[in-house]
Amino acid sequence: MTKDEQIEIPLSKQKMVLTLLGSIAFVGLGIWFLINPPKISNPIFGNPTLIFIVGLASILFFGLAAVTIFRKFSDKKPGLVIDRHGITDNSSGVSAGLIPWTDIQEIKVSQVMNQKFLMFIVSNPQDYLDKVTNPLKRNAMKINYKTYGSPISISSNALQTNFDGLQKLLVEKMNEYKS
């Protein structure tokens, strides 16, 4: 591949359908917790207030995830574009858009439970936060920044690739284009 070519990684409709179904299941579970909470004899997990909060949080978080995934189905743009300018991220609801190679200092792997993410340590994280107008997206990116040191993360969850292949490709291209 020459430096003028680009690599496009499409969104995976199959992965998105599975994630959408999982989100809908958790929304249903949250509704059940609100309407007819389970009777648990444990003093902590059986606490009606805790069950209500868990149900509400499940509906809000997974409902937002379901809406975001549903909207991505009509998105014709590739999930990720890699070229000589940088990485253009369109893979999730908190996508960063174009991340120029000149901004990227390091690509790190982070993991939450069994879910791996690529964290892009950039020289100007505040610039990425400032350009986001959606308050939900901005808050999610702020949480990423405080927790992992960068507002920008990419997962292979919605992409037609696996995590290890994506990581290898991005590190390889970063080294190629930054040299």
Buried (B, 14 or more C-beta within 10 A) or exposed (E): EEEEEEBEBBBBEEBBEEBBEBBBEBBEBBBBBBEEBEEEEEEEEEBEEBBBEBBBEBBEBBBBBBEBBEEBEEEEBBBBBBBEBBBBBBBBBBBBEEBBBEBBBEBBEBEEEEEBBBBBBBEEBEEBBEEBEEEEBBEBBBEBBEEBBBBBBBBBBBBBBEBEEBBEBBEEBBEEBEE
